[in-house]
Amino acid sequence: MSTASLTRLVDCDIHNTITAEALMPYLPKKWQEYHREFGRRQLPGDFYPKAMPFASRTDTWPPTGGPPGSDLNFLRRQLLDAWPIDIGVLNTLITIRNQEREYDAAMATAANACQIAEWLEPEPRLRASLLVPFEDAPLAVAEIARHGSDRRFVQVLIPSRTSLPLGQRKYWPVLGAAAERGLPIGLHFGGWAGGFPISGAGWPAYYLEYHTGMSQTFQAQLISLICEGVFEEFPDLKIVFIEAGLGWIAPLLWRLDRSWKHLRAETPRLRLKPSEYFRRHFWLTTQPIEEPPEPAQFTAMLEHLGMNDHLLFSSDYPHWDFDSPDHALPSILPAGVRQAIRHDNACALYGLKTN
Amino acid sequence: MTKHVVGTVAEIPPGGRKLVDVAGRSIGIFNLGGEFFALRNRCPHQGGALCEGPLGSCISSAGPGHYEMSRGGEILRCPWHGWEFDVRTGQSWFDPKGVRVKNYEVAVVAGKNLKPPAPDLVPGPYVAETYPVSIEQNYLVVEL
């Protein structure tokens, strides 16, 4: 593997910001007025005060005055051109807030239209995740149908904190519509979680606890999606965990497999071990990558996981826990593995072609 | 080791900083209450432009509800991930022995002493003889 080939890069988690002002022209007049008059609800318990304003690197505020991620030219300069990024996947975080369902749907539709016009059309290196009002299955399925054939949308975006565990049947029409069109579900950290604390033991006091607790939300979704038999119902469904971390997964699967052997009769629809479903149906982005004290421990972590062909490089630009393409993957990893994580796996999953 | 003139004392007030390029390296020069310190402008973590980050205090706690703030304006936080470094030493706060950013000595040299012959001095952007008026100033010299 030559060093030159390591210059190829797909970044699977870039956050473009669509401000309310930018969204307005794409909203129907009725919802523009609703938005001005009533606006969006707050998220209970979600937004812990973060050390960095806008949860962003302090050097990512564009000179044009908007918030980080709102200026395509600046994003080009600071990310796409600064590293040899062939393709970047946008995950814009317009959180669906469980208000009037048609308002949620209108916000998602407007954001998708805005992404096409202002991000995907002018910048061919970009792809985007499709926003849907995922708590209302018929409206979400309609949004998937609207854009399902536009391959610039590479997945359907759902936050990791849904109001019920994602494997429950309420969400099946959304999962099925995505699977039918070959679109993975990109499960990105965040969401309002129906008002539940991020922890299984109540509300933590510090952002450090909240940030470390991100993986708890994915643990709940992993267990739910597998135990509910979702992958028997939708054998083509693919799930991408975005910003979930990696290190916790193998031990969780060991525990889940062990308990499944004892309790198998409770979930008779599962034909495979839980870990087999996971390794077939799940992909994982890298950021924020674990930084074990010894490089050999990093290698061991990937060996335990056994999913080197399902790992996807992500930077999380412009957020403060950004991973640099130069440093996220330790050089102890063989060049072939790094090449797969940085480029090949994403191309295979999303059907991307880089030059 | 070569000496490089990187600026004048007057242009970096206390609490201020200046980013300079010296021999291909980006370096931050800081003025802490009249003392000058230089750090490599590259975080040892993931390469962020460390010297462009905010300067703050060292906060410590001896127990619940107790907070001590010290070293105001002397702790540099990386703009990317917030890793903290002591501007005076380059040591990180969380692992002072294991993680540090390269630092350099900064000397204050009177303009008249910068005049040739000074064979070990590489003229920087503030070569003294091109500014005859300011030859009485004090200059900042970094050696690396």
Interface residues (C-beta under 8 A of the other chain):
Chain A: A51 M52 R57 T58 D59 W320 D321 F322 D323 S324 D326 H327 A328
Chain B: H45 Q46 G47 G48 A49 E52 G53 P54 P79 W80 H81 G82
